[in-house]
């Protein structure tokens, strides 16, 4: 099971999106029960739609 450890919303600063990227993206740090970490980049709207935040279980 992967759990959200951190959400970095870097696109709300001075970073610019590419032409093919229409919506704001966030980087999500995930951690599993063994302490392994992995990173995902997803649309901020998708994260909010799924009501995911720090401590939430990552959907399979």
mmCIF file of the N, C-alpha and C atoms, coordinates in Angstrom:
data_MODEL
# 
_entry.id   MODEL 
# 
loop_
_atom_site.group_PDB 
_atom_site.id 
_atom_site.type_symbol 
_atom_site.label_atom_id 
_atom_site.label_alt_id 
_atom_site.label_comp_id 
_atom_site.label_asym_id 
_atom_site.label_entity_id 
_atom_site.label_seq_id 
_atom_site.pdbx_PDB_ins_code 
_atom_site.Cartn_x 
_atom_site.Cartn_y 
_atom_site.Cartn_z 
_atom_site.occupancy 
_atom_site.B_iso_or_equiv 
_atom_site.pdbx_formal_charge 
_atom_site.auth_seq_id 
_atom_site.auth_comp_id 
_atom_site.auth_asym_id 
_atom_site.auth_atom_id 
_atom_site.pdbx_PDB_model_num 
ATOM 1   N N  . UNK A 1 1  ? 0.844   -1.173 0.000   1.00 0.00 ? 1  UNK A N  1 
ATOM 2   C CA . UNK A 1 1  ? 0.000   0.000  0.000   1.00 0.00 ? 1  UNK A CA 1 
ATOM 3   C C  . UNK A 1 1  ? 0.895   1.244  0.000   1.00 0.00 ? 1  UNK A C  1 
ATOM 4   N N  . UNK A 1 2  ? 0.561   2.185  -0.852  1.00 0.00 ? 2  UNK A N  1 
ATOM 5   C CA . UNK A 1 2  ? 1.291   3.448  -0.952  1.00 0.00 ? 2  UNK A CA 1 
ATOM 6   C C  . UNK A 1 2  ? 0.454   4.561  -0.328  1.00 0.00 ? 2  UNK A C  1 
ATOM 7   N N  . UNK A 1 3  ? 1.119   5.409  0.438   1.00 0.00 ? 3  UNK A N  1 
ATOM 8   C CA . UNK A 1 3  ? 0.472   6.518  1.126   1.00 0.00 ? 3  UNK A CA 1 
ATOM 9   C C  . UNK A 1 3  ? 1.135   7.818  0.692   1.00 0.00 ? 3  UNK A C  1 
ATOM 10  N N  . UNK A 1 4  ? 0.355   8.881  0.576   1.00 0.00 ? 4  UNK A N  1 
ATOM 11  C CA . UNK A 1 4  ? 0.900   10.181 0.188   1.00 0.00 ? 4  UNK A CA 1 
ATOM 12  C C  . UNK A 1 4  ? 1.667   10.774 1.370   1.00 0.00 ? 4  UNK A C  1 
ATOM 13  N N  . UNK A 1 5  ? 2.951   11.039 1.120   1.00 0.00 ? 5  UNK A N  1 
ATOM 14  C CA . UNK A 1 5  ? 3.813   11.622 2.145   1.00 0.00 ? 5  UNK A CA 1 
ATOM 15  C C  . UNK A 1 5  ? 3.901   13.139 1.993   1.00 0.00 ? 5  UNK A C  1 
ATOM 16  N N  . UNK A 1 6  ? 3.923   13.607 0.735   1.00 0.00 ? 6  UNK A N  1 
ATOM 17  C CA . UNK A 1 6  ? 4.110   15.039 0.478   1.00 0.00 ? 6  UNK A CA 1 
ATOM 18  C C  . UNK A 1 6  ? 3.513   15.382 -0.884  1.00 0.00 ? 6  UNK A C  1 
ATOM 19  N N  . UNK A 1 7  ? 2.911   16.564 -0.977  1.00 0.00 ? 7  UNK A N  1 
ATOM 20  C CA . UNK A 1 7  ? 2.404   17.086 -2.245  1.00 0.00 ? 7  UNK A CA 1 
ATOM 21  C C  . UNK A 1 7  ? 3.117   18.406 -2.491  1.00 0.00 ? 7  UNK A C  1 
ATOM 22  N N  . UNK A 1 8  ? 3.805   18.487 -3.621  1.00 0.00 ? 8  UNK A N  1 
ATOM 23  C CA . UNK A 1 8  ? 4.529   19.707 -3.968  1.00 0.00 ? 8  UNK A CA 1 
ATOM 24  C C  . UNK A 1 8  ? 3.820   20.381 -5.132  1.00 0.00 ? 8  UNK A C  1 
ATOM 25  N N  . UNK A 1 9  ? 3.262   21.544 -4.879  1.00 0.00 ? 9  UNK A N  1 
ATOM 26  C CA . UNK A 1 9  ? 2.532   22.271 -5.919  1.00 0.00 ? 9  UNK A CA 1 
ATOM 27  C C  . UNK A 1 9  ? 3.415   23.345 -6.537  1.00 0.00 ? 9  UNK A C  1 
ATOM 28  N N  . UNK A 1 10 ? 4.524   22.938 -7.099  1.00 0.00 ? 10 UNK A N  1 
ATOM 29  C CA . UNK A 1 10 ? 5.521   23.855 -7.644  1.00 0.00 ? 10 UNK A CA 1 
ATOM 30  C C  . UNK A 1 10 ? 5.040   24.739 -8.769  1.00 0.00 ? 10 UNK A C  1 
ATOM 31  N N  . UNK A 1 11 ? 3.987   24.336 -9.465  1.00 0.00 ? 11 UNK A N  1 
ATOM 32  C CA . UNK A 1 11 ? 3.527   25.137 -10.594 1.00 0.00 ? 11 UNK A CA 1 
ATOM 33  C C  . UNK A 1 11 ? 2.793   26.399 -10.182 1.00 0.00 ? 11 UNK A C  1 
ATOM 34  N N  . UNK A 1 12 ? 2.562   26.590 -8.903  1.00 0.00 ? 12 UNK A N  1 
ATOM 35  C CA . UNK A 1 12 ? 1.875   27.792 -8.477  1.00 0.00 ? 12 UNK A CA 1 
ATOM 36  C C  . UNK A 1 12 ? 2.857   28.914 -8.179  1.00 0.00 ? 12 UNK A C  1 
ATOM 37  N N  . UNK A 1 13 ? 4.144   28.661 -8.435  1.00 0.00 ? 13 UNK A N  1 
ATOM 38  C CA . UNK A 1 13 ? 5.157   29.689 -8.275  1.00 0.00 ? 13 UNK A CA 1 
ATOM 39  C C  . UNK A 1 13 ? 5.470   30.301 -9.621  1.00 0.00 ? 13 UNK A C  1 
ATOM 40  N N  . UNK A 1 14 ? 6.748   30.409 -9.922  1.00 0.00 ? 14 UNK A N  1 
ATOM 41  C CA . UNK A 1 14 ? 7.158   31.082 -11.149 1.00 0.00 ? 14 UNK A CA 1 
ATOM 42  C C  . UNK A 1 14 ? 7.363   30.114 -12.312 1.00 0.00 ? 14 UNK A C  1 
ATOM 43  N N  . UNK A 1 15 ? 7.206   28.814 -12.093 1.00 0.00 ? 15 UNK A N  1 
ATOM 44  C CA . UNK A 1 15 ? 7.426   27.848 -13.154 1.00 0.00 ? 15 UNK A CA 1 
ATOM 45  C C  . UNK A 1 15 ? 6.370   28.008 -14.250 1.00 0.00 ? 15 UNK A C  1 
ATOM 46  N N  . UNK A 1 16 ? 6.759   27.725 -15.475 1.00 0.00 ? 16 UNK A N  1 
ATOM 47  C CA . UNK A 1 16 ? 5.822   27.814 -16.590 1.00 0.00 ? 16 UNK A CA 1 
ATOM 48  C C  . UNK A 1 16 ? 5.506   26.430 -17.110 1.00 0.00 ? 16 UNK A C  1 
ATOM 49  N N  . UNK A 1 17 ? 4.277   26.278 -17.582 1.00 0.00 ? 17 UNK A N  1 
ATOM 50  C CA . UNK A 1 17 ? 3.863   25.010 -18.186 1.00 0.00 ? 17 UNK A CA 1 
ATOM 51  C C  . UNK A 1 17 ? 4.264   24.999 -19.647 1.00 0.00 ? 17 UNK A C  1 
ATOM 52  N N  . UNK A 1 18 ? 4.429   23.795 -20.193 1.00 0.00 ? 18 UNK A N  1 
ATOM 53  C CA . UNK A 1 18 ? 4.719   23.667 -21.612 1.00 0.00 ? 18 UNK A CA 1 
ATOM 54  C C  . UNK A 1 18 ? 3.422   23.834 -22.392 1.00 0.00 ? 18 UNK A C  1 
ATOM 55  N N  . UNK A 1 19 ? 3.529   24.026 -23.699 1.00 0.00 ? 19 UNK A N  1 
ATOM 56  C CA . UNK A 1 19 ? 2.346   24.231 -24.537 1.00 0.00 ? 19 UNK A CA 1 
ATOM 57  C C  . UNK A 1 19 ? 1.368   23.070 -24.475 1.00 0.00 ? 19 UNK A C  1 
ATOM 58  N N  . UNK A 1 20 ? 1.876   21.849 -24.418 1.00 0.00 ? 20 UNK A N  1 
ATOM 59  C CA . UNK A 1 20 ? 0.999   20.672 -24.418 1.00 0.00 ? 20 UNK A CA 1 
ATOM 60  C C  . UNK A 1 20 ? 0.431   20.363 -23.034 1.00 0.00 ? 20 UNK A C  1 
ATOM 61  N N  . UNK A 1 21 ? 0.825   21.091 -22.046 1.00 0.00 ? 21 UNK A N  1 
ATOM 62  C CA . UNK A 1 21 ? 0.373   20.870 -20.672 1.00 0.00 ? 21 UNK A CA 1 
ATOM 63  C C  . UNK A 1 21 ? -0.576  22.007 -20.297 1.00 0.00 ? 21 UNK A C  1 
ATOM 64  N N  . UNK A 1 22 ? -1.867  21.735 -20.347 1.00 0.00 ? 22 UNK A N  1 
ATOM 65  C CA . UNK A 1 22 ? -2.865  22.783 -20.184 1.00 0.00 ? 22 UNK A CA 1 
ATOM 66  C C  . UNK A 1 22 ? -3.247  23.051 -18.732 1.00 0.00 ? 22 UNK A C  1 
ATOM 67  N N  . UNK A 1 23 ? -3.093  22.074 -17.849 1.00 0.00 ? 23 UNK A N  1 
ATOM 68  C CA . UNK A 1 23 ? -3.545  22.264 -16.475 1.00 0.00 ? 23 UNK A CA 1 
ATOM 69  C C  . UNK A 1 23 ? -2.393  22.143 -15.484 1.00 0.00 ? 23 UNK A C  1 
ATOM 70  N N  . UNK A 1 24 ? -2.526  22.763 -14.322 1.00 0.00 ? 24 UNK A N  1 
ATOM 71  C CA . UNK A 1 24 ? -1.477  22.703 -13.302 1.00 0.00 ? 24 UNK A CA 1 
ATOM 72  C C  . UNK A 1 24 ? -1.241  21.267 -12.824 1.00 0.00 ? 24 UNK A C  1 
ATOM 73  N N  . UNK A 1 25 ? 0.019   20.926 -12.676 1.00 0.00 ? 25 UNK A N  1 
ATOM 74  C CA . UNK A 1 25 ? 0.405   19.594 -12.223 1.00 0.00 ? 25 UNK A CA 1 
ATOM 75  C C  . UNK A 1 25 ? 1.066   19.717 -10.850 1.00 0.00 ? 25 UNK A C  1 
ATOM 76  N N  . UNK A 1 26 ? 0.999   18.632 -10.079 1.00 0.00 ? 26 UNK A N  1 
ATOM 77  C CA . UNK A 1 26 ? 1.667   18.576 -8.781  1.00 0.00 ? 26 UNK A CA 1 
ATOM 78  C C  . UNK A 1 26 ? 2.527   17.320 -8.733  1.00 0.00 ? 26 UNK A C  1 
ATOM 79  N N  . UNK A 1 27 ? 3.581   17.370 -7.942  1.00 0.00 ? 27 UNK A N  1 
ATOM 80  C CA . UNK A 1 27 ? 4.422   16.213 -7.696  1.00 0.00 ? 27 UNK A CA 1 
ATOM 81  C C  . UNK A 1 27 ? 4.023   15.614 -6.358  1.00 0.00 ? 27 UNK A C  1 
ATOM 82  N N  . UNK A 1 28 ? 3.865   14.306 -6.328  1.00 0.00 ? 28 UNK A N  1 
ATOM 83  C CA . UNK A 1 28 ? 3.421   13.622 -5.122  1.00 0.00 ? 28 UNK A CA 1 
ATOM 84  C C  . UNK A 1 28 ? 4.493   12.621 -4.707  1.00 0.00 ? 28 UNK A C  1 
ATOM 85  N N  . UNK A 1 29 ? 4.932   12.692 -3.455  1.00 0.00 ? 29 UNK A N  1 
ATOM 86  C CA . UNK A 1 29 ? 5.855   11.706 -2.897  1.00 0.00 ? 29 UNK A CA 1 
ATOM 87  C C  . UNK A 1 29 ? 5.021   10.661 -2.188  1.00 0.00 ? 29 UNK A C  1 
ATOM 88  N N  . UNK A 1 30 ? 5.243   9.399  -2.568  1.00 0.00 ? 30 UNK A N  1 
ATOM 89  C CA . UNK A 1 30 ? 4.527   8.277  -1.965  1.00 0.00 ? 30 UNK A CA 1 
ATOM 90  C C  . UNK A 1 30 ? 5.498   7.441  -1.156  1.00 0.00 ? 30 UNK A C  1 
ATOM 91  N N  . UNK A 1 31 ? 5.019   6.833  -0.096  1.00 0.00 ? 31 UNK A N  1 
ATOM 92  C CA . UNK A 1 31 ? 5.834   5.943  0.725   1.00 0.00 ? 31 UNK A CA 1 
ATOM 93  C C  . UNK A 1 31 ? 5.015   4.686  1.006   1.00 0.00 ? 31 UNK A C  1 
ATOM 94  N N  . UNK A 1 32 ? 5.697   3.523  0.988   1.00 0.00 ? 32 UNK A N  1 
ATOM 95  C CA . UNK A 1 32 ? 4.976   2.283  1.301   1.00 0.00 ? 32 UNK A CA 1 
ATOM 96  C C  . UNK A 1 32 ? 5.333   1.807  2.702   1.00 0.00 ? 32 UNK A C  1 
ATOM 97  N N  . UNK A 1 33 ? 4.763   0.671  3.096   1.00 0.00 ? 33 UNK A N  1 
ATOM 98  C CA . UNK A 1 33 ? 4.964   0.140  4.449   1.00 0.00 ? 33 UNK A CA 1 
ATOM 99  C C  . UNK A 1 33 ? 6.416   -0.225 4.739   1.00 0.00 ? 33 UNK A C  1 
ATOM 100 N N  . UNK A 1 34 ? 7.210   -0.446 3.673   1.00 0.00 ? 34 UNK A N  1 
ATOM 101 C CA . UNK A 1 34 ? 8.626   -0.791 3.843   1.00 0.00 ? 34 UNK A CA 1 
ATOM 102 C C  . UNK A 1 34 ? 9.521   0.438  3.880   1.00 0.00 ? 34 UNK A C  1 
ATOM 103 N N  . UNK A 1 35 ? 8.918   1.627  3.742   1.00 0.00 ? 35 UNK A N  1 
ATOM 104 C CA . UNK A 1 35 ? 9.702   2.857  3.757   1.00 0.00 ? 35 UNK A CA 1 
ATOM 105 C C  . UNK A 1 35 ? 10.233  3.269  2.403   1.00 0.00 ? 35 UNK A C  1 
ATOM 106 N N  . UNK A 1 36 ? 9.911   2.516  1.350   1.00 0.00 ? 36 UNK A N  1 
ATOM 107 C CA . UNK A 1 36 ? 10.341  2.881  0.003   1.00 0.00 ? 36 UNK A CA 1 
ATOM 108 C C  . UNK A 1 36 ? 9.546   4.092  -0.448  1.00 0.00 ? 36 UNK A C  1 
ATOM 109 N N  . UNK A 1 37 ? 10.197  4.968  -1.227  1.00 0.00 ? 37 UNK A N  1 
ATOM 110 C CA . UNK A 1 37 ? 9.523   6.147  -1.754  1.00 0.00 ? 37 UNK A CA 1 
ATOM 111 C C  . UNK A 1 37 ? 9.482   6.085  -3.274  1.00 0.00 ? 37 UNK A C  1 
ATOM 112 N N  . UNK A 1 38 ? 8.445   6.670  -3.826  1.00 0.00 ? 38 UNK A N  1 
ATOM 113 C CA . UNK A 1 38 ? 8.347   6.841  -5.276  1.00 0.00 ? 38 UNK A CA 1 
ATOM 114 C C  . UNK A 1 38 ? 7.633   8.154  -5.523  1.00 0.00 ? 38 UNK A C  1 
ATOM 115 N N  . UNK A 1 39 ? 7.736   8.630  -6.745  1.00 0.00 ? 39 UNK A N  1 
ATOM 116 C CA . UNK A 1 39 ? 7.196   9.946  -7.084  1.00 0.00 ? 39 UNK A CA 1 
ATOM 117 C C  . UNK A 1 39 ? 6.243   9.834  -8.259  1.00 0.00 ? 39 UNK A C  1 
ATOM 118 N N  . UNK A 1 40 ? 5.173   10.590 -8.203  1.00 0.00 ? 40 UNK A N  1 
ATOM 119 C CA . UNK A 1 40 ? 4.190   10.657 -9.272  1.00 0.00 ? 40 UNK A CA 1 
ATOM 120 C C  . UNK A 1 40 ? 3.939   12.124 -9.589  1.00 0.00 ? 40 UNK A C  1 
ATOM 121 N N  . UNK A 1 41 ? 3.617   12.405 -10.832 1.00 0.00 ? 41 UNK A N  1 
ATOM 122 C CA . UNK A 1 41 ? 3.196   13.737 -11.241 1.00 0.00 ? 41 UNK A CA 1 
ATOM 123 C C  . UNK A 1 41 ? 1.792   13.601 -11.801 1.00 0.00 ? 41 UNK A C  1 
ATOM 124 N N  . UNK A 1 42 ? 0.866   14.331 -11.212 1.00 0.00 ? 42 UNK A N  1 
ATOM 125 C CA . UNK A 1 42 ? -0.540  14.241 -11.614 1.00 0.00 ? 42 UNK A CA 1 
ATOM 126 C C  . UNK A 1 42 ? -1.149  15.637 -11.698 1.00 0.00 ? 42 UNK A C  1 
ATOM 127 N N  . UNK A 1 43 ? -2.276  15.717 -12.374 1.00 0.00 ? 43 UNK A N  1 
ATOM 128 C CA . UNK A 1 43 ? -2.995  16.990 -12.456 1.00 0.00 ? 43 UNK A CA 1 
ATOM 129 C C  . UNK A 1 43 ? -3.548  17.345 -11.083 1.00 0.00 ? 43 UNK A C  1 
ATOM 130 N N  . UNK A 1 44 ? -3.389  18.599 -10.714 1.00 0.00 ? 44 UNK A N  1 
ATOM 131 C CA . UNK A 1 44 ? -3.906  19.067 -9.431  1.00 0.00 ? 44 UNK A CA 1 
ATOM 132 C C  . UNK A 1 44 ? -5.412  18.828 -9.333  1.00 0.00 ? 44 UNK A C  1 
ATOM 133 N N  . UNK A 1 45 ? -6.138  19.032 -10.432 1.00 0.00 ? 45 UNK A N  1 
ATOM 134 C CA . UNK A 1 45 ? -7.589  18.841 -10.429 1.00 0.00 ? 45 UNK A CA 1 
ATOM 135 C C  . UNK A 1 45 ? -7.945  17.379 -10.130 1.00 0.00 ? 45 UNK A C  1 
ATOM 136 N N  . UNK A 1 46 ? -7.165  16.437 -10.669 1.00 0.00 ? 46 UNK A N  1 
ATOM 137 C CA . UNK A 1 46 ? -7.412  15.007 -10.424 1.00 0.00 ? 46 UNK A CA 1 
ATOM 138 C C  . UNK A 1 46 ? -7.219  14.694 -8.939  1.00 0.00 ? 46 UNK A C  1 
ATOM 139 N N  . UNK A 1 47 ? -6.170  15.233 -8.358  1.00 0.00 ? 47 UNK A N  1 
ATOM 140 C CA . UNK A 1 47 ? -5.891  15.007 -6.938  1.00 0.00 ? 47 UNK A CA 1 
ATOM 141 C C  . UNK A 1 47 ? -7.045  15.531 -6.078  1.00 0.00 ? 47 UNK A C  1 
ATOM 142 N N  . UNK A 1 48 ? -7.534  16.729 -6.399  1.00 0.00 ? 48 UNK A N  1 
ATOM 143 C CA . UNK A 1 48 ? -8.643  17.308 -5.643  1.00 0.00 ? 48 UNK A CA 1 
ATOM 144 C C  . UNK A 1 48 ? -9.945  16.551 -5.888  1.00 0.00 ? 48 UNK A C  1 
ATOM 145 N N  . UNK A 1 49 ? -10.163 16.122 -7.125  1.00 0.00 ? 49 UNK A N  1 
ATOM 146 C CA . UNK A 1 49 ? -11.372 15.356 -7.468  1.00 0.00 ? 49 UNK A CA 1 
ATOM 147 C C  . UNK A 1 49 ? -11.457 14.065 -6.657  1.00 0.00 ? 49 UNK A C  1 
ATOM 148 N N  . UNK A 1 50 ? -10.302 13.424 -6.478  1.00 0.00 ? 50 UNK A N  1 
ATOM 149 C CA . UNK A 1 50 ? -10.234 12.172 -5.712  1.00 0.00 ? 50 UNK A CA 1 
ATOM 150 C C  . UNK A 1 50 ? -10.147 12.418 -4.211  1.00 0.00 ? 50 UNK A C  1 
ATOM 151 N N  . UNK A 1 51 ? -10.085 13.699 -3.820  1.00 0.00 ? 51 UNK A N  1 
ATOM 152 C CA . UNK A 1 51 ? -9.968  14.111 -2.420  1.00 0.00 ? 51 UNK A CA 1 
ATOM 153 C C  . UNK A 1 51 ? -8.756  13.475 -1.738  1.00 0.00 ? 51 UNK A C  1 
ATOM 154 N N  . UNK A 1 52 ? -7.626  13.499 -2.452  1.00 0.00 ? 52 UNK A N  1 
ATOM 155 C CA . UNK A 1 52 ? -6.384  12.940 -1.943  1.00 0.00 ? 52 UNK A CA 1 
ATOM 156 C C  . UNK A 1 52 ? -5.515  14.044 -1.365  1.00 0.00 ? 52 UNK A C  1 
ATOM 157 N N  . UNK A 1 53 ? -4.889  13.749 -0.240  1.00 0.00 ? 53 UNK A N  1 
ATOM 158 C CA . UNK A 1 53 ? -4.007  14.709 0.423   1.00 0.00 ? 53 UNK A CA 1 
ATOM 159 C C  . UNK A 1 53 ? -2.979  13.901 1.220   1.00 0.00 ? 53 UNK A C  1 
ATOM 160 N N  . UNK A 1 54 ? -2.094  14.588 1.887   1.00 0.00 ? 54 UNK A N  1 
ATOM 161 C CA . UNK A 1 54 ? -1.076  13.928 2.710   1.00 0.00 ? 54 UNK A CA 1 
ATOM 162 C C  . UNK A 1 54 ? -1.767  12.978 3.676   1.00 0.00 ? 54 UNK A C  1 
ATOM 163 N N  . UNK A 1 55 ? -1.266  11.737 3.723   1.00 0.00 ? 55 UNK A N  1 
ATOM 164 C CA . UNK A 1 55 ? -1.838  10.712 4.586   1.00 0.00 ? 55 UNK A CA 1 
ATOM 165 C C  . UNK A 1 55 ? -2.856  9.823  3.885   1.00 0.00 ? 55 UNK A C  1 
ATOM 166 N N  . UNK A 1 56 ? -3.308  10.223 2.704   1.00 0.00 ? 56 UNK A N  1 
ATOM 167 C CA . UNK A 1 56 ? -4.285  9.417  1.956   1.00 0.00 ? 56 UNK A CA 1 
ATOM 168 C C  . UNK A 1 56 ? -3.614  8.212  1.307   1.00 0.00 ? 56 UNK A C  1 
ATOM 169 N N  . UNK A 1 57 ? -4.373  7.146  1.161   1.00 0.00 ? 57 UNK A N  1 
ATOM 170 C CA . UNK A 1 57 ? -3.893  5.962  0.441   1.00 0.00 ? 57 UNK A CA 1 
ATOM 171 C C  . UNK A 1 57 ? -3.956  6.268  -1.043  1.00 0.00 ? 57 UNK A C  1 
ATOM 172 N N  . UNK A 1 58 ? -2.881  5.933  -1.770  1.00 0.00 ? 58 UNK A N  1 
ATOM 173 C CA . UNK A 1 58 ? -2.804  6.166  -3.199  1.00 0.00 ? 58 UNK A CA 1 
ATOM 174 C C  . UNK A 1 58 ? -3.645  5.119  -3.932  1.00 0.00 ? 58 UNK A C  1 
ATOM 175 N N  . UNK A 1 59 ? -4.501  5.544  -4.871  1.00 0.00 ? 59 UNK A N  1 
ATOM 176 C CA . UNK A 1 59 ? -5.323  4.568  -5.598  1.00 0.00 ? 59 UNK A CA 1 
ATOM 177 C C  . UNK A 1 59 ? -4.458  3.641  -6.459  1.00 0.00 ? 59 UNK A C  1 
ATOM 178 N N  . UNK A 1 60 ? -4.844  2.390  -6.496  1.00 0.00 ? 60 UNK A N  1 
ATOM 179 C CA . UNK A 1 60 ? -4.073  1.375  -7.253  1.00 0.00 ? 60 UNK A CA 1 
ATOM 180 C C  . UNK A 1 60 ? -4.227  1.542  -8.734  1.00 0.00 ? 60 UNK A C  1 
# 
